[in-house]
Amino acid sequence: DGGITQSPKYLFRKEGQNVTLSCEQNLNHDAMYWYRQDPGQGLRLIYYSQIVNDFQKGDIAEGYSVSREKKESFPLTVTSAQKNPTAFYLCASSTPGLYNEQFFGPGTRLTVL
Amino acid sequence: QQQVKQSPQSLIVQKGGISIINCAYENTAFDYFPWYQQFPGKGPALLIAIRPDVSEKKEGRFTISFNKSAKQFSLHIMDSQPGDSATYFCAASSSIQAGSYQLTFGKGTKLSVIP
């Protein structure tokens, strides 16, 4: 089955700790994205990567970091500098083309205790 | 800042009725307009999309109407069913660098279809 997997589904973290969310895709897509979703706020772009070893900040990158060492993987680290990290995090990927059809993973719900 | 404004925030429709969700945008550089459907605890799934060179696109019970001059587009769900109960997001795509595109999302509409 081709698709995007995110793990874990639920994650709990104490304040002051960094945590890394996993995102893997086997769709052979070049581009990958991380979004944050808060109730009633839609989806906001954190980081995106068009190719391996390259990534760009999105609209709300402060307190987050990413890496793209492999085409299939785009992990997101939520650092202790992120002031309000409790949210639903979504990873997406897309194939190059004239338009941007993005496919989403099932998400990770992060709760900071 | 680029924005996509979506309304209503929530919608209750009787089974068999028509659900209508509206979106408006400002940036004329947007060139692709997808709608996503999201069930609780799941990631959004692409439902239907339209490009600005057409005024309407229909896929089964789902239709997008697009008004380029008014910079508005809407999703119509005909014969709404309880299984359609979900949150719907409109989005608009724009180029951020050569070959790269960014989606800007509306804030979502929670649809409840009651029997």
Interface residues (C-beta under 8 A of the other chain):
Chain A: I4 Q6 A31 G40 Q41 G42 L43 R44 L45 Y48 Q50 Q56 G58 L90 A92 S94 P96 Y99 N100 E101 Q102 F103 F104 G105 P106 G107 R109
Chain B: Q6 Q9 D31 Y32 P34 Y36 G41 K42 G43 P44 A45 L46 A49 R51 F89 S93 I96 Q97 G99 S100 Y101 Q102 L103 F105 G106 K107 G108
